[in-house]
Amino acid sequence: MFRRLSSFLSICLFAGAFIAVIIDVGHSHMAAKLTITPIGDAVSALAPEKWADAQKLASRYINLSNFVIAGFLQLPVWLVLSAAGALTGWLGRRPKPKFGFSSR
């Protein structure tokens, strides 16, 4: 059950990454220069009120280095989605046999 769910989630994340690449290519073509959508801009466009609340919460309670968070938010959307898809695909893979060959 968990393997199928993580495989499905992995496929959906890879599809989202592919769509993000297509959108970035379209924007780059129309602007005649390379444009890459950072994850921070995508999240703020998706849910602006929640994003503002999350920024306030992070600045108040999370004592991580500000450059680490800022660096993550500058990553391209397609890179984050494809990395998350690869991670969920890796978590959902079949385990290796303990020993020998399977008789099935």
BELJO-V112495 format. One record per pair of residues at least 6 apart in sequence whose C-alpha atoms are under 7 Angstrom apart, sorted by the first residue. I is the first residue (numbers start at 1). J is the second residue. D is the distance in whole Angstrom. If there is no record, write none. Layout:
BEGIN
i:j:d
I:J:D
I:J:D
END
This chain:
BEGIN
i:j:d
2:92:7
3:92:4
3:93:7
6:88:6
6:89:6
6:92:5
7:88:7
7:89:6
7:92:6
9:88:7
10:85:4
10:86:7
10:88:5
10:89:5
11:85:7
13:81:6
13:82:6
13:84:7
13:85:5
14:81:7
14:82:5
14:85:6
16:81:7
17:78:4
17:81:5
17:82:6
18:78:7
20:77:7
20:78:5
21:78:6
24:35:6
24:36:6
24:37:7
27:35:6
28:34:5
28:35:5
36:76:6
37:76:6
37:77:6
38:73:6
38:74:5
38:75:5
38:76:4
38:77:6
39:73:5
39:74:6
39:75:6
39:76:6
39:77:5
40:73:5
40:74:7
43:51:7
44:51:6
END
